[in-house]
Amino acid sequence: MPAGEIADAVGISATNTSFHLKELDRAGLLRSTRQGRFIRYAIDVEGMRELLTYLTEDCCQGRPELCGDAFLGASKACRPRKKATVK
């Protein structure tokens, strides 16, 4: 999604949004790609998975239920999916 669309959706200035997106990219939580004069951002699934793992182990002492329903939903969504086996 382009930074301008993200800014509109979040309701903050494009300059402020670009600053925060750049930092999230540097932290490994987003990936950016240039398309012409636009920079598109997408979630870095592995980076988010690592963040959720860290938060679960450090903040929640390995018990995500202590961190609330929102965290439980996010941690389930970021788990690696099992690969289907072919028989």
C-alpha positions as CSV (number, residue, x, y, z in Angstrom):
1,M,0.0,0.0,0.0
2,P,1.4,3.4,-0.8
3,A,2.4,5.7,2.1
4,G,-0.3,8.3,1.1
5,E,-3.1,5.7,1.3
6,I,-1.8,4.6,4.7
7,A,-1.7,8.2,5.9
8,D,-5.3,8.7,4.7
9,A,-6.5,5.5,6.4
10,V,-4.7,6.4,9.7
11,G,-5.6,10.1,9.6
12,I,-2.1,11.6,10.0
13,S,0.0,13.7,7.7
14,A,1.9,12.0,4.8
15,T,5.2,13.3,6.2
16,N,4.6,11.9,9.6
17,T,3.4,8.6,8.1
18,S,6.5,8.3,5.9
19,F,8.8,8.8,8.9
20,H,7.1,6.1,10.9
21,L,6.9,3.7,7.9
22,K,10.6,4.2,7.3
23,E,11.5,3.3,10.9
24,L,9.2,0.2,10.8
25,D,11.0,-0.8,7.6
26,R,14.4,-0.3,9.3
27,A,13.2,-2.4,12.2
28,G,12.3,-5.3,9.8
29,L,8.5,-5.1,10.4
30,L,7.7,-3.8,6.9
31,R,9.1,-4.1,3.5
32,S,9.2,-1.3,1.0
33,T,9.4,-1.3,-2.8
34,R,9.6,1.6,-5.1
35,Q,7.1,1.8,-8.0
36,G,7.9,4.9,-10.0
37,R,7.6,7.9,-7.6
38,F,5.7,5.9,-5.0
39,I,7.0,3.7,-2.2
40,R,4.7,0.8,-1.4
41,Y,4.8,-0.9,2.0
42,A,3.8,-4.4,3.0
43,I,4.1,-6.3,6.3
44,D,7.2,-8.4,6.7
45,V,5.6,-11.6,8.1
46,E,8.8,-13.0,9.5
47,G,9.7,-9.8,11.2
48,M,6.2,-9.6,12.8
49,R,6.4,-13.3,13.8
50,E,9.7,-12.6,15.5
51,L,8.3,-9.6,17.3
52,L,5.2,-11.6,18.5
53,T,7.5,-14.4,19.7
54,Y,9.6,-12.0,21.6
55,L,6.6,-10.3,23.2
56,T,5.1,-13.7,24.1
57,E,8.3,-15.0,25.7
58,D,9.4,-11.7,27.4
59,C,6.3,-9.7,28.2
60,C,3.9,-12.6,28.7
61,Q,6.3,-15.1,30.2
62,G,5.4,-17.6,27.4
63,R,1.7,-17.3,28.2
64,P,0.0,-15.2,25.5
65,E,-3.3,-15.4,27.3
66,L,-1.9,-12.9,29.8
67,C,-1.6,-10.3,27.1
68,G,-5.2,-10.2,26.1
69,D,-7.5,-11.2,23.3
70,A,-6.0,-8.9,20.7
71,F,-2.5,-10.5,21.2
72,L,-4.0,-14.0,21.0
73,G,-5.6,-13.3,17.6
74,A,-2.4,-11.7,16.3
75,S,-0.2,-14.5,17.5
76,K,-2.5,-17.2,15.9
77,A,-2.5,-15.3,12.6
78,C,1.3,-15.2,12.5
79,R,2.0,-18.9,13.2
80,P,3.6,-20.8,10.4
81,R,1.0,-22.9,8.6
82,K,1.5,-26.6,8.3
83,K,2.4,-27.8,4.9
84,A,0.0,-30.2,3.3
85,T,1.5,-33.7,2.8
86,V,1.0,-35.5,-0.5
87,K,0.2,-39.1,-0.3
